[in-house]
Amino acid sequence: MQLSASTVKSINLLLKVSILLTIAGAAVSSRLFSVIRFESIIHEFDPWFNFRASKYLVNNSYYKFLNWFDDKTWYPLGRVTGGTLYPGLMVTSGVIHKLLRMVALPIDIRNICVMMAPAFSGLTAYATYLFTSEMKDQSAGLLAAAFIGIAPGYISRSVAGSYDNEAIAIFLLMITFYTWIKALKMGSAFWGAVCAAFYFYMVAAWGGYVFITNMIPLHVFVLILMGRYNDRIYVAYSTWYALGTLASMQIPFVGFLPIRSSEHMAALGVFGLVQLAAFANYIKSQVTPKQFKYTVGLSLVGLIAIAFAGLVGLTVSGVIAPWTGRFYSLWDTGYAKIHIPIIASVSEHQPTAWPAFFFDTQMLIWLFPAGVYLIFQELRDEHIFVIVYSILGSYFAGVMVRLMLTLTPVICVSAAIAISTLLDVYGDFSTKTKGDTVLVPKYQPLGHEKPGEVVEDDEDDETVDKAAKFTLGLVAKGAVIVSFLFYLGMFVYHCTWVTSNAYSSPSVVLASRMPDGSQHLIDDYREAYYWLRMNTPEDARIMSWWDYGYQIGGMADRTTLVDNNTWNNTHIATVGKAMSSSEEVAYPILRQHDVDYVLVIFGGHLGYSGDDINKFLWMVRIAEGIWPDEIKERNYFTPAGEYKVDDKASEAMKNSLMYKMSYYRFAEGTQKPDRVRNQWIPPTPIELNTLEEAYTTENWLVRLYKVKDLDNLGRDLKSAKSFDTGKAKKKGKAAYSEKRAFELRE
Amino acid sequence: MLLCVVIQGVTLINANITPHWHQRKMHVLAPIVALFLLATTAFAQVFDAEFIRENLPSLSRSKGVIRLNDQNFQKLVGGPRDYHFVVLLTAEAAQFGCHLCKEFGPSFDLLAASYLTDHPDSDNVFFGIADFSESQATYRGLDLTAAPNFWIFPPTEKNIPIGGEHYKFSFPQVDNLEVPAGNFIREVTGKDFKIHYPFRWDKLFSAILTIAGVGVGLVVFKKQLKVFFAKRNVWAAATLVLILMFVAGHMYNIIRKTQYIVADGNNNPVYFVGGFSQQIGVETQIIALTYALLAFCVISLALRAPSLNTGSKQVGVTLALCIVILVAYSFLLAKFHIKNGGYPYHLLNIF
């Protein structure tokens, strides 16, 4: 049966659409594990702030949101929140909320926030499809879309509830890259403007926009170096840069950075270079080659000298912002460790070991280099982009775990190109073969001078061999197709397993297994936060390590001293100092900052390793950075250099507020094991004079302490306490009062 | 007698291992030291700043650093004195294996020389090094069990026993120790000075040589290089090498300064260590090679196999490549199991 061309076309379209819809469905549904297992809840730390900000936006106007001064964080400093956040995410959910309301679908803002990341992952799959289609063809595009839809490297940041900037940023990244390629290919100012518009959206959404700001100029720069400059590049780049930069400066948090900070200088430099190249091209068409060579050589030297002098001059005079710490930590890997403990302390900023790459992309990781090599076969202008992207992306992902996220798309694209090339060659089961061969090459490998001419043979014994050759071909094709289909199936299982096991925990609620195999939820965080919400005055100030600042703000709705927006290192160091010094030193600090409650996370009872004692050294280090005379990291180790919490613990360790709060009442009477550090806590009672225990959750995971008020008689709290307890004993009522106290506690 | 452990994990001297050596030496030394001390106190020379300044060259082991031993330690440090004395008690001899001592020694010399450059008249601050091999009695007297010790003795009026009042410097875990040590000296003595790093002529020289060499090479092999760098495969190879290095965790090795290879209890080499975010240098190489092999097979399947000129060859090569991929991928999964014990998927169980 012969189908007409138009029928084939419409079937093709139908298939494409249904495949893409299926992929989007798979992408969304594989991100729903946590909603099904737990509930529709915001995850982790940063999302809680984004959620709080979104609520603020929905309940107030947009302008109020932009001018939001938040006095419930960074007490007593406050935070100019509106001017120090990327509003893209909140505005997106605000707009969706409004639109749904307009069509009479009043969905709670929380559900919109929870479902934001999965919804956008479907769009990411589509953007990746478009991008890859530009690189090879639509079949590769569909494969790439399927890969990005389920690759754990991307899922890790986009499961339901992970309401973070990255949730929409990867979609914006891919769509910006796609529109850039489109603009470059067509030399179209329209596509350049579209690219700038998406770039603007990206700048509004995520600080990682700097990646695009450097990728596109680098692509153009490499093209110019390769001698591939043409007018299409000029139009595309000039449009994108001019519009995109102006637009990005409209975001309050970005402001004048694009013309001042060194991270944006590459884009500016390449903009100038493109103008020069255009000018040189014009001159070239007007003069003889010899004159041209002379003019260009001379002006090039002059320009480079002027540009360099200008750059140095501006940097020295301070007009251009100095190189920021984050930038340094990417290039000079030792920098962060020495100079910025707060950057070094975040586990997301740690380098990536190979298992993480494999875990996040499985078989794609070894298809990735193969795909890049195949791209080298054609090496069109847009292919240069993928090559530059893959080198830069893998470098950054190697330096910082969290940048695995920006590498994953290009891995998917390259792997899709590799698989689709294999399918082109081996997936064709029609009987037509040329001459003696059973396979038809897609590309000629580099170095084969006469492509296509090897296989032309005479048609002598064709009839005899045809059947045999067909079988032979079937064997070869079958082997490749079957094995790769098997690997792909395994990849799907791998992705599901990783998503389900590693990336679907809300980290606010912990899941554990009971001995009989049933699931047991540990909900201590929320227990503590709701206790704060219900039992403390509305203006109570809670001190905790900065990790929990956003959660306290979001769930307990109380004022915090420091939070995950680590803008003020000194303030964080103050908290670190209070936590790591003795009660006598810490109490004045607590009083000065009007602290009412102190919150610590203690995992020793449960065996939860992400607790404050394990983070304690970072508190010490950060405090030491500001007060090197008073806090010394070395004092918290045993003389043998070990980090101990048992009876061998150093004096500074035992006297620190953090140690006391963590182990207060923990080992009463008999020694007890700390299940995280596998050490035995001595039964010596821990004495707290300036704090009193306010609340401890079911599994001892969160412990809350109330800061005592000053003594009514003006004594210091230690002597007041010893007086109280001493008096009771003197009167001979010790037994009675002790028993009484015991009964009350129970 | 001397059990030296430093926070950086340097185990210096364990007396239990070589008790005889110390004791014998002590027997011989002790009377001599006692005699000498007696003699010197009898003809006591007042060690004030003036005297040291005049005799600095004869006392010094390097520019501005006095070489301390059991004989002169008490005289210089025991007081009364009108100067700050900056002392490094160290153990640089190889048998103690004290890395920090060796690392910090040059920094100390640099600090002393820098100080002397800014204060040529020494301004009542002196630097001294007491090495364990020459000052065991002092170490014993100070009841020291660890090295290195970086102390500053402030001026004092009294005649104080060995040790006396002093400020201790705790070695932080950073690379350039001279910076915090310099700050410490500034703080305690109240004298300001800059650290004058010596100009590295050797570095300048090697830089000039390298640039000249590269330049000459560029000029001489201009044509060949032009041809070489115009080749697409050269760039493809460079790109792939970079990518493979990065995705196999090369940056992790550099940043964490991982060991290249480790040994197990029986002194057999271990090529893969456990732990999801742990890795050693050799792992990166093995994994990068495995990835490279797999990628090579895929590329060959896509490009080489179809362009072979007979059908039977094509089939043979294709099947061979499929088998290599299967084996290499099984190897990869097997190694990943070391990293993540709970990982449920296997291919061939042959590794």
Interface residues (C-beta under 8 A of the other chain):
Chain A: T333 G334 I338 Q350 P351 T352 A353 W354 P355 A356 F357 F358 F359 M363 I365 W366 L367 F368 P369 A370 V372 Y373 L374 F376 Q377 L379 I387 S390 I391 S394 Y395 A397 G398 V399 A418 T421 L422 V425 Y426 T433 D436 T437 V438 L439 V440 P441 K442 Y443 Q444 P445 L446 G447 H448 V454 V455 K469 L472 G473 V475 A476 A479 V480 S483 Y487 M490 Y493 H494 W497 N501 K632 E633 R634 F637 P639 A640 G641
Chain B: V5 V6 I7 Q8 G9 S170 F171 P172 Q173 V174 D175 R232 N233 W235 A236 T239 L240 L242 I243 L244 F246 V247 A248 G249 H250 M251 Y252 I254 I255 R256 F276 S277 Q278 Q279 E283 T284 I287 T290 Y291 A292 L294 A295 F296 V298 I299 L301 A302 L303 R304 A305 P306 S307 L308 N309 T310 G311 S312 Q314 V315 T318 L319 C322 I325 L326 Y329 L332 F336 K339 N340 G342 Y343 P344 Y345
